Amino acid sequence: DVTKTVAVSRRALEKRFRRMLGRSILDEIKRVRVDQISKLLLETDFSISQVASTLQYASMDNFCRYFRQATGMSPLAFRKKYGHK
């Protein structure tokens, strides 16, 4: 989608992005998604399923697996560890 809006090839865009930020476009997308999840887990009283639904994950299993792969913990464990005490 990004390459359709800029006047460079996908490969050129990827190289420029990596040069500027030191990570791939996909890594940046993942980082932003995990930040969004984390923010909702910590700043709202939404259930885990409401967080997944709000961010348009089709499946709770995929949502939880994605978050665990990125952070090393489940959404619930993350909330318990870093949420308000």
C-alpha positions in Angstrom: 0.0 0.0 0.0 2.8 2.4 0.9 4.6 1.9 -2.4 1.5 2.9 -4.3 1.6 6.4 -2.8 5.3 7.1 -3.2 7.3 7.5 -6.4 9.9 4.8 -5.7 10.1 1.0 -6.0 9.4 -1.2 -3.1 13.0 -2.2 -2.7 14.2 1.4 -2.8 11.7 2.3 -0.2 12.7 -0.6 2.0 16.4 0.4 1.7 15.7 4.1 2.6 13.5 3.1 5.5 16.1 0.8 6.9 18.8 3.4 6.4 16.7 6.1 8.2 15.3 4.0 11.1 17.6 1.0 11.3 14.7 -1.5 10.9 12.5 -2.8 8.2 9.0 -1.5 7.3 7.5 -4.7 8.6 9.4 -4.4 11.9 8.1 -0.9 12.3 4.5 -2.0 11.6 4.8 -4.7 14.2 6.3 -2.2 16.7 3.4 0.2 16.2 0.8 -2.6 16.5 2.4 -3.8 19.8 2.5 -0.3 21.1 -1.3 0.1 20.3 -2.1 -3.1 22.0 0.0 -2.2 25.0 -1.6 1.2 25.3 -5.1 -0.2 25.2 -4.2 -2.9 27.8 -2.7 -0.4 30.2 -5.0 2.7 29.6 -8.4 1.1 29.3 -10.6 -1.3 31.2 -11.4 -3.2 27.9 -11.3 -6.9 28.2 -8.7 -8.7 26.2 -11.3 -9.6 23.6 -12.4 -6.0 23.3 -8.8 -4.9 22.7 -8.5 -7.5 20.0 -11.8 -6.4 18.4 -11.0 -2.7 18.7 -7.7 -3.3 16.7 -9.6 -5.5 14.2 -8.0 -8.9 14.9 -10.2 -11.6 13.5 -9.2 -14.2 16.1 -8.4 -14.0 19.8 -5.8 -16.9 19.2 -4.0 -14.9 16.5 -4.1 -11.7 18.7 -2.7 -13.4 21.7 -0.1 -15.3 19.7 1.0 -12.1 17.9 1.4 -10.2 21.2 3.2 -13.1 23.0 5.7 -13.4 20.1 6.5 -9.7 20.3 6.6 -9.4 24.1 7.2 -12.8 25.5 4.0 -12.7 27.6 0.3 -13.0 27.1 -1.8 -9.8 27.0 -3.3 -10.7 30.4 0.2 -11.2 32.0 1.3 -7.9 30.5 -1.6 -6.1 31.9 -1.1 -7.7 35.4 2.6 -6.9 35.4 2.5 -3.3 34.0 -1.1 -2.1 34.7 -2.3 0.0 37.6 -1.8 -1.6 40.9 
